[in-house]
Amino acid sequence: MATLARPRDGRMIGGVCAALARRFGTSATTMRVIFLVSCLLPGPQFLLYIALWILFPNEKGHRPSAAW
């Protein structure tokens, strides 16, 4: 079972959809589409996204350094 951590690669904004996609075994694009469609429904979707952004830790490991 994958842990809920925001990956360092594959992020668009905060990595929340990418983290949820890894956890549920689907693609990040699918999770992003589900999120966008859910925004058509009434509810606090953006607040939930921000809360998950704060609660999910960053993935462990180091980021490759940029080649100058």
DSSP file (Angstrom, degrees, kcal/mol; ACC not computed):
  #  RESIDUE AA STRUCTURE BP1 BP2  ACC     N-H-->O    O-->H-N    N-H-->O    O-->H-N    TCO  KAPPA ALPHA  PHI   PSI    X-CA   Y-CA   Z-CA
    1    1 A M              0   0    0      0, 0.0     2,-0.1     0, 0.0    22,-0.1   0.000 360.0 360.0 360.0 131.9    0.0    0.0    0.0
    2    2 A A        -     0   0    0     21,-0.3     2,-0.2    20,-0.3    17,-0.0  -0.462 360.0-121.0 -76.9 146.8    1.4    3.4   -1.0
    3    3 A T        -     0   0    0     -2,-0.1     2,-1.4     1,-0.1    -1,-0.1  -0.511  25.2-108.6 -84.2 156.3    1.8    6.0    1.6
    4    4 A L        +     0   0    0     -2,-0.2     2,-0.4    18,-0.1    16,-0.1  -0.685  66.8 132.4 -88.7  90.2    0.1    9.4    1.4
    5    5 A A        -     0   0    0     -2,-1.4    53,-0.2    51,-0.2    54,-0.1  -0.996  62.3-109.9-137.7 141.2    3.0   11.7    0.6
    6    6 A R  B     -a   58   0A   0     51,-2.8    53,-2.4    -2,-0.4    10,-0.1  -0.582  40.0-127.9 -73.3 120.3    3.2   14.4   -2.1
    7    7 A P        -     0   0    0      0, 0.0    12,-0.1     0, 0.0    11,-0.1  -0.275   1.9-135.1 -69.1 154.7    5.7   13.1   -4.7
    8    8 A R  S    S+     0   0    0     52,-0.2     2,-0.3     2,-0.1     3,-0.2   0.732  91.0  49.6 -80.7 -23.1    8.5   15.3   -5.8
    9    9 A D  S    S+     0   0    0      1,-0.2    54,-0.0     6,-0.1     0, 0.0  -0.873 102.0  34.2-115.5 151.7    7.9   14.5   -9.5
   10   10 A G  S    S+     0   0    0     -2,-0.3     2,-0.2     1,-0.3    -1,-0.2   0.586  79.7 143.5  85.7  11.3    4.6   14.7  -11.4
   11   11 A R        +     0   0    0     -3,-0.2    -1,-0.3     1,-0.2    -3,-0.0  -0.505  28.2 177.7 -80.4 150.7    3.2   17.7   -9.4
   12   12 A M  S    S-     0   0    0     -2,-0.2    -1,-0.2     0, 0.0    -2,-0.0   0.669  80.9 -18.7-111.9 -54.1    1.1   20.3  -11.0
   13   13 A I  S    S-     0   0    0      0, 0.0    -2,-0.1     0, 0.0     0, 0.0   0.663 135.3 -15.3-115.8 -74.2    0.3   22.6   -8.1
   14   14 A G  S    S-     0   0    0     35,-0.0    -3,-0.1     0, 0.0    -8,-0.0   0.556  83.2-114.1-114.0 -11.2    0.8   20.9   -4.7
   15   15 A G  S  > S+     0   0    0     -5,-0.1     4,-2.2    -9,-0.1     5,-0.2   0.539  77.6 124.5  89.6   6.9    1.0   17.2   -5.5
   16   16 A V  H  > S+     0   0    0      2,-0.2     4,-2.5     1,-0.2     5,-0.2   0.939  75.6  45.1 -66.9 -47.2   -2.2   16.3   -3.8
   17   17 A C  H  > S+     0   0    0      1,-0.2     4,-2.3     2,-0.2    -1,-0.2   0.879 113.2  51.6 -65.2 -37.2   -3.8   14.6   -6.8
   18   18 A A  H  > S+     0   0    0      2,-0.2     4,-2.1     1,-0.2    -1,-0.2   0.896 110.6  48.6 -65.5 -39.5   -0.6   12.8   -7.6
   19   19 A A  H  X S+     0   0    0     -4,-2.2     4,-2.1     2,-0.2    -2,-0.2   0.920 113.1  46.5 -65.9 -44.2   -0.4   11.5   -4.0
   20   20 A L  H  X S+     0   0    0     -4,-2.5     4,-2.3     1,-0.2    -2,-0.2   0.874 110.4  54.2 -65.9 -36.3   -4.0   10.3   -4.1
   21   21 A A  H  X>S+     0   0    0     -4,-2.3     5,-2.3     2,-0.2     4,-0.8   0.919 109.4  47.1 -64.5 -43.2   -3.4    8.7   -7.5
   22   22 A R  H  <5S+     0   0    0     -4,-2.1     3,-0.5     3,-0.2   -20,-0.3   0.906 112.1  51.3 -62.4 -40.6   -0.5    6.7   -6.2
   23   23 A R  H  <5S+     0   0    0     -4,-2.1   -21,-0.3     1,-0.2    -2,-0.2   0.893 117.8  36.5 -64.8 -40.9   -2.5    5.7   -3.1
   24   24 A F  H  <5S-     0   0    0     -4,-2.3    -1,-0.2    -5,-0.1    -2,-0.2   0.379 111.5-115.5 -98.0   3.7   -5.5    4.5   -5.1
   25   25 A G  T  <5S+     0   0    0     -4,-0.8     2,-0.2    -3,-0.5    -3,-0.2   0.862  74.8 113.5  71.2  37.6   -3.5    3.0   -8.1
   26   26 A T  S   <S-     0   0    0     -5,-2.3    -1,-0.2    -6,-0.2     2,-0.2  -0.731  71.2 -82.9-127.8 178.5   -4.7    5.3  -10.8
   27   27 A S     >  -     0   0    0     -2,-0.2     4,-1.8     1,-0.1     5,-0.1  -0.508  30.2-124.2 -84.5 155.6   -3.1    8.0  -12.9
   28   28 A A  H  > S+     0   0    0      1,-0.2     4,-2.4     2,-0.2     5,-0.2   0.855 112.0  58.4 -64.7 -34.5   -2.6   11.6  -11.7
   29   29 A T  H  > S+     0   0    0      2,-0.2     4,-2.3     1,-0.2    -1,-0.2   0.915 104.8  49.8 -62.1 -42.7   -4.5   12.8  -14.8
   30   30 A T  H  > S+     0   0    0      1,-0.2     4,-2.3     2,-0.2    -1,-0.2   0.917 111.3  48.8 -61.1 -43.7   -7.6   10.7  -13.8
   31   31 A M  H  X S+     0   0    0     -4,-1.8     4,-2.2     1,-0.2    -1,-0.2   0.878 110.3  51.3 -65.9 -37.3   -7.5   12.1  -10.2
   32   32 A R  H  X S+     0   0    0     -4,-2.4     4,-2.6     2,-0.2    -1,-0.2   0.899 109.8  49.5 -66.2 -39.8   -7.2   15.7  -11.5
   33   33 A V  H  X S+     0   0    0     -4,-2.3     4,-2.6     2,-0.2     5,-0.2   0.913 110.1  51.1 -64.6 -42.2  -10.2   15.1  -13.8
   34   34 A I  H  X S+     0   0    0     -4,-2.3     4,-2.2     1,-0.2    -2,-0.2   0.918 111.2  48.8 -60.1 -43.1  -12.2   13.7  -10.9
   35   35 A F  H  X S+     0   0    0     -4,-2.2     4,-1.1     2,-0.2    -2,-0.2   0.933 111.8  48.1 -63.0 -45.4  -11.2   16.8   -8.8
   36   36 A L  H  < S+     0   0    0     -4,-2.6     3,-0.3     1,-0.2     4,-0.3   0.894 112.4  48.5 -64.1 -39.5  -12.2   19.2  -11.6
   37   37 A V  H >< S+     0   0    0     -4,-2.6     3,-1.6     1,-0.2     4,-0.3   0.878 106.9  57.1 -66.4 -36.9  -15.6   17.5  -12.1
   38   38 A S  H >< S+     0   0    0     -4,-2.2     3,-1.3     1,-0.3    -1,-0.2   0.763  93.5  68.9 -66.4 -22.5  -16.2   17.5   -8.4
   39   39 A C  T 3< S+     0   0    0     -4,-1.1    -1,-0.3    -3,-0.3    -2,-0.2   0.685  88.1  65.5 -69.0 -16.2  -15.8   21.3   -8.5
   40   40 A L  T <  S+     0   0    0     -3,-1.6    -1,-0.3    -4,-0.3    -2,-0.2   0.690  93.2  75.3 -75.6 -18.4  -19.1   21.4  -10.4
   41   41 A L  S <  S-     0   0    0     -3,-1.3     4,-0.2    -4,-0.3     2,-0.2  -0.627  97.4-100.2 -90.3 151.3  -20.8   20.1   -7.3
   42   42 A P  S    S+     0   0    0      0, 0.0    -1,-0.1     0, 0.0    -2,-0.1  -0.474  75.4  84.8 -70.0 142.3  -21.5   22.3   -4.3
   43   43 A G  S    S-     0   0    0     -2,-0.2     2,-1.0    -4,-0.1     3,-0.3  -0.824  87.0 -70.0 148.8 174.3  -19.0   21.9   -1.5
   44   44 A P     >  +     0   0    0      0, 0.0     4,-2.3     0, 0.0     5,-0.2  -0.320  64.4 142.7 -92.5  52.3  -15.6   22.9   -0.1
   45   45 A Q  H  > S+     0   0    0     -2,-1.0     4,-2.3    -4,-0.2     5,-0.1   0.907  73.1  47.6 -61.2 -43.8  -13.4   21.1   -2.7
   46   46 A F  H  > S+     0   0    0     -3,-0.3     4,-2.3     1,-0.2    -1,-0.2   0.883 111.8  50.3 -67.7 -37.0  -10.8   23.9   -2.8
   47   47 A L  H  > S+     0   0    0      2,-0.2     4,-2.4     1,-0.2    -1,-0.2   0.894 110.5  50.2 -66.2 -38.4  -10.6   24.1    1.0
   48   48 A L  H  X S+     0   0    0     -4,-2.3     4,-2.6     2,-0.2    -2,-0.2   0.905 109.3  51.5 -64.3 -41.6  -10.2   20.3    1.1
   49   49 A Y  H  X S+     0   0    0     -4,-2.3     4,-2.2     2,-0.2    -2,-0.2   0.929 111.6  46.7 -61.0 -45.7   -7.4   20.5   -1.4
   50   50 A I  H  X S+     0   0    0     -4,-2.3     4,-1.9     2,-0.2    -2,-0.2   0.904 111.8  51.0 -64.3 -41.2   -5.6   23.2    0.6
   51   51 A A  H  X S+     0   0    0     -4,-2.4     4,-2.4     1,-0.2    -1,-0.2   0.910 111.9  46.5 -63.2 -41.9   -6.0   21.2    3.8
   52   52 A L  H  X S+     0   0    0     -4,-2.6     4,-2.9     2,-0.2    -1,-0.2   0.859 107.9  57.2 -68.5 -33.8   -4.6   18.0    2.2
   53   53 A W  H  < S+     0   0    0     -4,-2.2    -1,-0.2    -5,-0.2    -2,-0.2   0.895 112.8  41.1 -60.1 -41.0   -1.7   20.1    0.7
   54   54 A I  H  < S+     0   0    0     -4,-1.9    -2,-0.2    -5,-0.1    -1,-0.2   0.884 119.0  44.7 -74.3 -39.7   -0.9   21.1    4.3
   55   55 A L  H  < S+     0   0    0     -4,-2.4    -2,-0.2    -5,-0.2    -3,-0.2   0.849  95.3  80.0 -79.0 -35.4   -1.4   17.7    5.9
   56   56 A F  S  < S-     0   0    0     -4,-2.9   -51,-0.2    -5,-0.2     3,-0.1  -0.590  78.5-135.5 -75.1 126.8    0.4   15.5    3.3
   57   57 A P        -     0   0    0      0, 0.0   -51,-2.8     0, 0.0     2,-0.1  -0.359  25.6 -95.5 -75.8 161.9    4.1   15.5    3.9
   58   58 A N  B     -a    6   0A   0    -53,-0.2     2,-0.1     1,-0.1     3,-0.1  -0.448  49.3 -94.3 -69.8 150.6    6.6   15.8    1.1
   59   59 A E        -     0   0    0    -53,-2.4    -1,-0.1    -2,-0.1   -53,-0.0  -0.404  45.5-109.5 -64.2 141.1    8.0   12.6   -0.3
   60   60 A K  S    S+     0   0    0     -2,-0.1     2,-0.2    -3,-0.1   -52,-0.2  -0.312  75.7  65.7 -69.1 157.2   11.3   11.6    1.3
   61   61 A G  S    S-     0   0    0     -3,-0.1     2,-0.3     2,-0.0    -3,-0.0  -0.515  81.7 -73.5 118.0 173.3   14.5   11.8   -0.7
   62   62 A H        -     0   0    0     -2,-0.2   -54,-0.1     3,-0.0    -2,-0.0  -0.795  36.2-120.7-109.6 151.3   16.4   14.6   -2.4
   63   63 A R        -     0   0    0     -2,-0.3    -2,-0.0     1,-0.1   -54,-0.0  -0.714  37.4-106.5 -86.7 134.4   15.6   16.6   -5.4
   64   64 A P        -     0   0    0      0, 0.0     2,-0.1     0, 0.0    -1,-0.1  -0.349  39.5-113.5 -61.3 139.5   18.2   16.3   -8.2
   65   65 A S        -     0   0    0      1,-0.1     2,-0.2    -3,-0.0    -3,-0.0  -0.429  31.0-105.3 -75.8 149.6   20.2   19.5   -8.5
   66   66 A A        -     0   0    0     -2,-0.1     2,-0.6     1,-0.1    -1,-0.1  -0.505  30.6-121.1 -74.3 140.0   19.9   21.6  -11.6
   67   67 A A              0   0    0     -2,-0.2    -1,-0.1     1,-0.2     0, 0.0  -0.726 360.0 360.0 -83.5 120.9   22.7   21.4  -14.1
   68   68 A W              0   0    0     -2,-0.6    -1,-0.2     0, 0.0    -2,-0.0   0.408 360.0 360.0 -98.0 360.0   24.2   24.9  -14.6
